[in-house]
Amino acid sequence: MSTAIYSHPDCSLHEMGSWHPECPERLRAIEDQLILARLDGLVERASAPLADEADILRNHTQEALDRVRANLPTVPGERYPLDGDTLLCKDSYRAALRAAGAAVAATDAVVAGTINNAFCAVRPPGHHARPSEAMGFCLFNNVAIAARRALDVHGLERVAIIDFDVHHGNGTAESFKDDPRVLMASFFQHPFYPYTAPEPITATSVNVPVPAYSGGDVVRKIVAEQWLPALHAFRPQMIFISAGFDAHKEDDMGNMALVEADYAWITHRVADVARLYAGGRIVSCLEGGYALSALGRSVVAHVKALADLD
């Protein structure tokens, strides 16, 4: 199976302050673990292009785009707060265009059959970004932008979005709440940021709240008993993953207890569905994960499962 990792050095230029957990060191930690895992030669590497404005506007309002672009500081070290924990530096817009561009380019390559699947090692993350505004460390919703590319440019009729971040992907849920072409399936710690009320479970919305301190046994049961039946019924033609690793037991951003083997198991189950209905087509984008060693190890487990190397 051909798997590609998309990234770009510009993604490390987005910097919200030395105190901020969503930091450039996250990508360095991932790269260090990928090197240790000796995956070079087993997976492809691809450079993320800049997304076009049209790509962003398929999912976001012009006002949301302009608020990011128009408020970039001009002096190194200065920050502009979009909200209490989402800040802009002078290079944030460029980094966000690379992050979205990776997701778009990976989607194009997977649909074209150039690769089977892809992981986008990018930041800023995206799943909290609402169509109308940035929030929760996220500027533009990379997975939602990619899903709209598959639907509106490539003409796919059904796509699924899987989100295993510890936080609810409220921006993604809002983006597709009235779109029958998109199934979203997730688990998330509740009550917890962003403190949105859980949506009703429907044929296209299987977002399952779980209590703090839930571990792999709880999550695997949700995947087996709720996600998989919905996915089989929906028969997605492509699957997107919001790959957040902050539900790891070592990550104090949340209070869950997953380990690398859980992320690999989830990825394998999603890949099984993709092979059945979507020709194996998956694009995964980095979301959370702030305990650096655990993040890097979990990404390796995820990528190995995508590439069927474990």
MINU-140787 format. One record per residue: residue in one letter; x, y, z of N, C-alpha, C in turn. Coordinates in steps of 0.001 Angstrom, whole numbers, padded with zeros to 6 digits, always signed. Each point is the difference from the previous one (the first is absolute). Example, Ala and Ser with C-alpha at 12.3 -4.5 7.8 and 13.67 -1.06 7.14 Angstrom:
// residues 2
A+013190-005690+007800-000890+001190+000000+000900+001200+000000/S-000350+001050-000720+000820+001190+000060-000770+001090+000730/
// end
This chain:
// residues 310
M+000837-001196+000000-000837+001196+000000+000871+001246+000000/S-000321+000964-000839+000778+001226-000122-000553+001074+000935/T+000817+000414+000953-000376+001019+000974+000969+001168-000108/A-000528+001221+000030+000844+001198-000061-000198+000841+001247/I+001060+000647+000418-000056+000978+001086+000216+001375-000610/Y-000993+000872+000163+000069+001373-000489+000366+000932+001150/S+000938+000900-000254+000352+001009+000991+000744+001124-000705/H+000382+001015+000761+000789+001106-000539+000619+000778+001159/P+001238+000491-000149+000621+000790+001067-000808+001221+000424/D-000802+000568-000909-000807+001169+000363-000961-000284+001146/C-000389-001268+000164-000932-000324+001085+000612+000234+001378/S+001320+000043+000066+000662+000281+001277+000168+001493+000267/L-000336+000843-000975+000145+001445+000188-001130+000597+000831/H-001131-000679+000056-001121+000437+000844+000387-000238+001448/E+000082+001088+000774+000529-000104+001364-000798+000942+000888/M-000656-000544+001009-000922+000782+000834+000569+000385+001359/G+001280-000229+000210+000633+000345+001269+000609-001224+000655/S+001068+000198+000746+000721-001128+000598-000855-000782+000991/W-001046+000614+000508-000879-000654+000977-001038-000898-000661/H-000171+000140-001303-001157-000600-000657+000254-001469-000336/P-000937-000906+000341+000230-001423-000286-000040-000355-001480/E-000699+000797-000812-000047-000271-001441+001199+000706-000628/C+001119-000690+000012+001294+000618-000259+000717-000694-001162/P+000993+000679-000589+000757-000618-001101+000696-001298+000384/E+000337-000142+001279+000688-001219+000442-000834-001257-000236/R-001298+000162-000167-000847-001167-000278+000433-000688-001289/L+000241+000788-001044+000413-000598-001271+001404-000587+000084/R+000855+000625+000786+001352-000557+000173-000057-001341+000724/A-000871-000101+000997-000143-001256+000739-000510-001108-000914/I-000932+000338-000874-000508-000980-000957+001110-000442-000936/E+000739+000945-000532+001072-000334-000942+001065-000867+000671/D+000340+000315+001250+000997-000805+000712-000453-001457+000114/Q-001268-000200+000333-000489-001367+000158-000132-000718-001340/L-000350+000734-001055-000041-000618-001328+001390-000472-000418/I+001024+000787+000323+001376-000394-000322+000396-001228+000806/L-000330+000013+001309+000336-001145+000846-000691-001276-000476/A-001201+000157-000540-000755-001164-000481+000501-000504-001351/R+000938+000721-000612+000618-000390-001277-001054-000201-001094/L-000894+000977-000097-001058-000080-001003+000404+000586-001339/D+001123+000723-000055+000454+000522-001290+000247-001165-000959/G-000542+000140-001201+000078-001064-000975-001221-000903+000023/L-000721+000000+001129-001220-000794+000116-001245+000848-000219/V+000122+001290+000246-001073+000945-000308+000589+001127-000835/E-000827+000617-000792+000450+001096-000841-000034+001312+000797/R+000745+000972-000465-000021+001341+000574-000453+000978-001069/A-000850+000954+000394-000509+000988-000941-000033+001370+000661/S+000317+001021-000779+000008+001374+000488-001377+000625-000182/A-000502+000608+001056-001334+000607-000048+000035+001312-000771/P-000872+000157-000975-000107+001295-000680-000819+000972+000842/L-000048+001243-000430-000910+000970+000599-001402-000227-000547/A-000982-000051+000884-001384-000094-000455-000396+001287-000707/D-000858-000125-000989-000595+001176-000630-001099+000561+000899/E-000264+001301-000161-001102+000602+000746-001312-000723-000282/A-000187-000460-001220-001230-000713-000353-000162-001271+000819/D+001118-000671+000320-000073-001204+000829-000545+000339+001388/I+000496+001101+000573-000439+000407+001332-001474+000376-000031/L-000401+000716-001036-001358+000546-000055-001059-001054-000300/R+000400-001198-000372-001014-001055-000118-000584-000344+001359/N+000762+000245+001068-000497-000355+001331-000139+001194+000934/H+000668+001107-000311+000012+001143+000918-000526+001249-000690/T-000533+000892+000801-000471+001264-000542+001177+000893-000353/Q-000260+000952-000871+001036+000973-000332+000443+000752+001239/E-000934+000291+000895+000324+000728+001232+000955-000801+000882/A-000204-001316+000067+000893-000831+000807+001409+000002-000569/L+000119-000100-001313+001314+000047-000636+000647+001368+000211/D-000771+001062-000227+000558+001350+000098+000436+000342+001422/R-000697-000538+001005+000377+000325+001374+001376-000559+000330/V+000342-001148-000554+001342-000536+000185+001005+000814-000800/R-000270+000197-001271+000964+000649-000891+000238+001460+000367/A-001029+000698+000466+000108+001438+000248+000602+000348+001353/N+000153-000982+000877+000465+000306+001356+001362-000593+000321/L+000757-000342-001029+001337-000533+000229+000924+001086+000534/P+000670-000224+001112+000996+000973+000454+001114+000155-001032/T+000599+001135-000010+001096+000258-000939+001366-000084+000661/V+000028-000020+001312+001258-000007+000750+000228-001395+000582/P+001185-000589-000207+000284-001305+000603-000207+000026+001509/G-000631-001014+000528-000246-000087+001433-001335+000563+000438/E-000637+000792-000836-001319+000524+000350-001066-001061-000271/R-001132+000080+000752-001106-000924-000160-001309+000783-000089/Y-000923-000519-000789-001347+000562-000051-000973-001080+000452/P-000753+000230+001104-000896-001039+000497-001338-000018-000730/L-000276-001125-000684-001327-000200-000563-000984-000420+001082/D+000488-000774+000968-000725-000274+001234+001047-000252+001073/G-000421-000436+001164+000927-000100+001119+001154-000951-000215/D-000184-001012-000857+001082-000962-000207+000323-000226-001471/T-000475+000882-000870+000304-000095-001426+000598+001323-000444/L+001303-000004-000254+000723+001238-000282+000668-000072-001369/L+000179+001160-000581+000684+000110-001282+001379+000605+000203/C+000985-000527-000733+001280+000668-000158+000119+000402-001471/K+001103+000593-000367+000104+000554-001351-000075-001082-001080/D+000324-001247+000331+000027-001077-000990-001187-000956+000112/S-000986+000323+000818-001081-000952+000264-000841-000291-001235/Y-000286+001014-000795-000839-000214-001180+000698-000931-000984/R+001279+000214-000194+000753-000866-000922+000008-001440+000511/A+000217-000186+001298-000020-001345+000567-001364-000651-000187/A-001069+000786+000215-001352-000543-000142-000292-000385-001442/L+000505+000775-000950-000175-000359-001409+000764-001277-000340/R+001162-000220+000611+000732-001247-000223-000768-001183+000595/A-000553+000190+001198-000738-001093+000647-001206-000405-000847/A-000778+000989-000424-001144-000300-000868+000466-000521-001350/G+001102+000553-000505+000521-000439-001286+000455-001446+000015/A+000563-000442+001119+000370-001405+000125-001223-000889-000128/A-001077+000368+000693-001218-000808-000035-000607-000028-001398/V+000027+001131-000680-000537+000081-001362+000857-000829-000961/A+001310+000173+000086+000886-000732-000913-000074-001505+000248/A-000069-000390+001258-000132-001422+000317-001303-000557-000549/T-001072+000779+000115-001281-000429-000551+000087-000194-001504/D+000599+000959-000690+000150-000114-001453+000798-001251-000378/A+001083-000258+000729+000859-001137-000326-000695-001331+000277/V-000744-000058+001100-000704-001233+000341-001128-000256-000994/V-000756+001029-000351-001077-000173-000983+000576-000414-001359/A+001145+000564-000359+000630-000331-001277+000613-001397-000013/G+000169-000584+001181+000613-001316+000086+001508+000022+000010/T+000589+001183+000126+001461+000100+000072+000526-000663+001269/I-000758+000136+001081+000296-000665+001268-001296-000608+000520/N+000127-000940+000921-001192-000601+000598-000574+000862+001118/N+000893+000512+000842-000443+000799+001137+001111+000942+000422/A-000328+000907+000917+000974+001014+000394-000236+000441+001432/F+001086+000406+000644-000053+000684+001294+000616+001370-000174/C-000703+001034+000449+000475+001373-000096+000535+000438+001358/A+001329+000088+000109+000660+000451+001226+000091+001518-000064/V-001069+000652+000402-000131+001439-000199-000548+000669+001259/R+000197+001269+000057-000591+000865+000994-000045+001400-000594/P-000944+000860+000429-000956-000204+001087-001022-001079-000319/P-000564-000594+001078-001054-000996-000189-001285+000667-000476/G-001089-000802-000123-001160+000583-000660-001378-000295+000537/H-000211-001066+000782-001371-000484+000161-000903+000860+000879/H+000569+000969+000715-000848+000951+000739-000389+001212-000848/A+000680+000219-001106-000272+001191-000815-001390-000109-000615/R-000848+000934+000362-001368+000033-000510-000013+000657-001384/P-001041-000195-000780-000054+000694-001286+000149+001508+000126/S-000445+000554+001121-000024+001452+000167+001134+000555+000842/E+000796-000848+000656+001040+000545+000876+001016-001060+000404/A+001227+000476+000269+001037-000837+000584-000273-000160+001488/M+000455-001119+000554-000105-000188+001449+000801-001232+000414/G+000318-000085+001277+000587-001199+000575+001285-000461-000650/F+000967+000905-000206+001290-000262-000640-000116-000115-001515/C-001199+000023-000567-000227-000333-001405-000361+001250-000802/L+000614+000169-001171-000284+001145-000859-000969-000380-001116/F+000340-001019-000790-000881-000510-001048-000165-001506+000208/N-001159-000519-000387-000310-001401+000270+000529-000879-001134/N+001194-000534+000203+000706-000717-001059-000785-001196-000524/V-000543-000798+000896-000745-001192-000416-001279+000381-000729/A-000709+001011+000499-001228+000433-000667+000298+000555-001389/I+001087+000754-000125+000402+000539-001301+000311-001144-000960/A+000702-001016+000486+000334-001147-000841-001248-000783-000397/A-000912-000185+000939-001229-000729-000310-000825+000733-001053/R-000053+001315+000109-000732+000776-001007+000691-000073-001362/R+001311-000091-000001+000728-000189-001257-000429-001314-000664/A-000076-001057+000798-000396-001300-000543-001425+000033-000529/L-000887+000684+000714-001411+000038-000387-000255+000956-001163/D+000497+001214+000130-000410+001064-000916+000891+000137-001229/V+001250-000458+000092+000905+000064-001146+000092-001354-000700/H+000156-001052+000799+000170-001328-000592-001315-000750-000186/G-001076+000522+000542-001303-000579-000280-000360-001241+000779/L+000703-000287+001100-000396-001135+000820-001376+000272+000608/E-000728-001056+000273-001365+000135+000497-000119-000229+001498/R+000951-000752+000575-000060-000308+001431+001421-000076+000554/V+000275+000769+001045+001277-000108+000697-000269-000084+001495/A+000911-000645+000700-000093-000094+001456+001168+000748+000629/I-000261+000604+001153+001033+000665+000786+000047-000673+001364/I+001165-000528+000344+000243-000646+001290+000844+000951+000845/D-000380+000211+001239+000718+000929+000879+000270-000711+001318/F+001291-000254+000308+000292-000635+001285+000814+000900+000936/D-000114+001306-000180+000564+000961+000941-000769-000070+001320/V+000645+000395+001093-000684-000004+001300-001110+001051+000071/H+000104+001036-000822-000994+001073-000032-000975-000209-001161/H-001220+000410+000208-001008-000102-001055+000380+000901-001178/G-000084-000545-001206+000272+000786-001202-001213+000828-000387/N-000257+001002+000806-001227+000800-000158-000042+000732-001342/G+001155+000469-000474+000020+000711-001267-000356-000912-001163/T+000493-001237+000044-000324-000963-001042-001475-000368+000047/A-000509-000244+001202-001416-000351+000145-000894+001115-000526/E+000362+001246+000306-000788+001126-000482+000090+000122-001525/S+001158-000267-000550+000197+000135-001441-000919-000913-000795/F-000301-001179+000548-000734-001002-000780-001309-000427+000653/K-000510+000801+000910-001183-000433+000760-001223-000220-000882/D-000089+000672-001119-001163-000143-000883+000376-000621-001339/D+001122-000708-000056+000487-000554-001261-000099-001518+000030/P-000958-000594-000702-000161-001453+000048+001123-000758-000692/R+000909+000724-000675+001120-000655-000668+001128-000365+000958/V-000080+000471+001246+001111-000143+000943-000464-000699+001270/L+000670-001100+000330-000160-000656+001298+001168+000400+000881/M-000288+000519+001185+001047+000282+000977-000147-000948+001174/A+001097-000652+000372+000022-000909+001141+001161+000377+000903/S-000268+000132+001286+001048+000387+000942-000336-000514+001391/F+001002+000020+000859-000224-000024+001443+000695+001228+000548/F-000421+000455+001162+000648+001160+000606-000327+000039+001487/Q+000966+000469+000778-000213+000147+001435-001087+001039+000254/H-000915-000325+000898-001122+000900+000295-000382-000126+001475/P-000242+001127+000685+000093+001383-000495+001448+000460-000080/F+000293+000775-001032+001363+000444-000252-000052+001014-001133/Y+001090+000748-000182+000084+000951-001100-000339-000702-001315/P-000801+000599-000862-000522+001374-000037-001358+000184+000663/Y-000410-000977+000821-001227+000099+000801-001259+000148-000845/T+000005-000544-001198-001216-000045-000807-000841-001189+000443/A-001302+000145-000100-000885-001094+000357+000140-001123-001025/P+000070-001242+000443+000102-001105-000958-001185-000027-000963/E+000303-000268-001271-001053-000090-000999-000730-001342+000127/P-001253-000062-000415-000687-001285-000047+000722-000959-000953/I+000013-001280+000340+000568-001000-000889-000969-000234-001152/T+000498+000154-001222-000816-000217-001191+000794-000842-000989/A-000568-000222-001169+000683-000788-001024+001276+000666-000488/T+000098+001333+000124+001184+000721-000478+000723+000764+001110/S-000361-000221+001245+000659+000657+001128+000090-000994+001154/V+001203-000577+000161+000221-000999+001052+001123+000520+000887/N-000280+001121+000662+000979+000669+000858-000337-000342+001444/V+000838-000835+000612-000346-000664+001246+000788+000605+001164/P-000677+000633+000958+000703+000519+001171+000404-001129+000939/V+001181+000140+000610+000467-000988+000975+000489+000730+001245/P-000102-000615+001167+000463+000661+001227+001514+000036+000084/A+000497+000917+000813+001436+000057+000266+000492-001349+000515/Y+001255-000271-000278+000717-001201+000429-000403-001252-000783/S-000759+000187-001081-000321-001135-000855+001272-000489-000705/G+000102-001311-000157+001163-000588-000640-000339-000697-001294/G+000930-000797-000461-000156-000648-001284-001171-000957-000069/D-000343-000645+001128-001129-000926-000022-001296+000713-000336/V-000191+001199+000559-001198+000791-000269-000033+000440-001458/V+001115+000500-000465+000064+000529-001359-000167-001115-001035/R+000635-001129+000220-000123-001098-000966-001445-000494-000087/K-000696+000015+001111-001409-000406-000020-000839+000985-000811/I+000277+001294+000151-000713+001009-000786+000257-000207-001489/V+001258-000217-000350+000341-000207-001407-000728-001232-000536/A+000056-001101+000735-000575-001256-000478-001524+000039-000055/E-000619+000626+000996-001459-000089+000123-000745+001199-000582/Q+000702+001124-000193-000700+001185-000498+000605+000534-001299/W+001322+000200-000031+000604+000532-001215-000138-000968-001169/L+000420-001242+000198+000092-000920-001135-001357-000313-000628/P-001053-000252+000779-001302-000197-000651-000439+001211-000826/A+000252+001203+000519-000372+001203-000752+000821+000123-001270/L+001286-000291+000081+000862+000084-001181-000405-001025-001054/H-000298-001204+000421-000413-001023-000964-001323+000369-000665/A-000900+000584+000764-001277+000416-000583+000183+001157-000975/F+000940+000875+000285+000212+001209-000796+000812-000273-001261/R+000918-000949+000062+000842-000385-001136+000766+001207-000578/P+000892+000598+000796+000701+001205-000466+000920-000300-001173/Q+000109+000959-000906+000904-000129-001143+001401+000519+000306/M+000157+000655+001142+001299+000463+000470-000148+000315+001481/I+001085-000168+000763-000042+000248+001439+001083+001016+000362/F-000394+000953+000809+000917+000995+000549+000100-000225+001506/I+001183+000237+000540+000225-000201+001436+000541+001276+000615/S-000675+000486+001043+000560+001019+000880+000767-000744+001085/A+001318-000060-000184+000850-000854+000828+000585+000809+001152/G-000764+000072+001075+000492+000622+001227+000470-001080+000955/F+001137+000218+000639+000585-001015+000869+000049+000454+001466/D-000869+000956+000356-000030+000508+001366-000911-000796+000916/A-000589-001105-000496-000677-000944+000889+000985-001035+000558/H+001274+000148-000309+001030-000906+000514+000123+000156+001515/K+000301-001080+000665+000064+000019+001467+001098+000912+000531/E+001016+000307-000821+001089+000873+000455-000273+001473-000258/D-001107+000310-000667-000281+001378-000413-000928+000657+001010/D+000527+001004+000704-000823+000644+001029-000889+001107-000551/M-000058+000146-001333-000990+000901-000581-001405-000575+000164/G-000094-001308+000101-001273-000663+000238+000128-000958+001165/N-001037-000787+000209-000003-000949+001113-000476-001374-000462/M+000498-000426-001151-000302-001334-000473+001245-000876+000074/A-000103-001248-000424+001078-000944+000292+000293-000932-001171/L+000016+000562-001216+000372-000817-001149+001511-000180-000064/V+000419-001031-000730+001420-000247-000242+000187-000216-001503/E+001253-000138-000419+000294-000110-001424-000763-001144-000657/A-000129-001130+000702-000691-001153-000582-001461+000313-000305/D-000609+000878+000793-001393+000382-000273-000098+000798-001293/Y+000929+000919-000211-000028+000783-001242+000241-000906-001209/A+000896-000959+000126+000235-000924-001107-001254-000828-000272/W-000660-000474+001049-001209-000816-000166-001107+000795-000682/I-000221+001235+000456-001017+000842-000632+000317+000200-001477/T+001266+000292-000295+000407+000251-001390-000228-001230-000861/H+000324-001161+000522-000236-001224-000768-001488-000212-000282/R-000853+000277+000991-001435-000192-000218-000528+000976-001052/V+000475+001229+000041-000406+000985-001007+000517-000403-001370/A+001248-000478-000047+000576-000431-001278-000749-001193-000581/D-000489-000884+000857-000804-001127-000480-001239+000503-000743/V-000661+000999+000574-001186+000577-000641+000385+000676-001314/A+001104+000732+000027+000445+000690-001220+000280-000993-001120/R+000591-001132+000321+000277-001002-001041-001293-000573-000574/L-001017-000159+000833-001263-000577-000462-000747+000910-000962/Y-000040+001292+000326-000906+000900-000724+000693+001142-000738/A+001253+000288+000338+000638+001219-000482+001317-000252-000716/G+000255-001228-000375+001272-000288-000654+001191+000290+000881/G-000209-000019+001327+001076+000260+000952+000312+001466+000215/R-000799+000890-000573+000343+001433-000006-000224+000650+001369/I+001084+000481+000606-000032+000683+001300+000949+001184-000041/V-000441+001135+000535+000887+001128+000282-000165+000357+001479/S+001101-000023+000712+000019+000275+001436+000773+001282+000253/C-000522+000837+000901+000640+001276+000327+000223+000101+001503/L+001173+000438+000387+000329+000183+001412-000908+001036+000641/E-000518-000342+001169-000725+000960+000836+000793+000206+001288/G-000519-000474+001140+000683+000222+001265+001050-001051+000307/G+000546+000104+001215+001081-000858+000462+001127+000871+000494/Y+000177+000067+001335+000877+001026+000579+001068-000574+000920/A-000097-001273+000370+001091-000688+000680+000929-000497-001110/L+001150+000638-000153+000746-000119-001249+000433-001421-000319/S+000509-000733+000978+000423-001363-000276-001190-000877-000367/A-001072+000107+000767-001205-000784-000289-000569+000364-001366/L+000034+001280-000338-000479+000438-001315+000797-000667-001110/G+001316+000070+000068+000828-000589-001043-000202-001496-000120/R-000049-000696+001130-000192-001450-000036-001374-000366-000566/S-001013+000781+000357-001355-000284-000472-000130+000239-001493/V+000644+001053-000497-000015+000243-001444+000668-001153-000740/V+001107-000492+000521+000658-001145-000634-000947-001193-000056/A-000702-000273+001091-000949-001120+000011-001100+000209-001039/H-000477+001226-000106-001056+000348-000961+000499-000160-001433/V+001184+000525-000293+000549-000078-001355+000311-001448-000373/K+000552-000746+000914+000272-001421-000282-001297-000738-000339/A-001060+000311+000720-001281-000663-000274-000543+000434-001364/L+000129+001291-000335-000430+000452-001324+000763-000738-001095/A+001293-000178+000221+000851-000637-001003+000006-001527+000111/D-000763-000531+000961-000085-001452+000219+001382-000594+000264/L+000754+000682+000875+001370-000435+000316+000116-000656+001368/D-001103-000045+000759+000089-000596+001333-000746-001311+000067/
// end
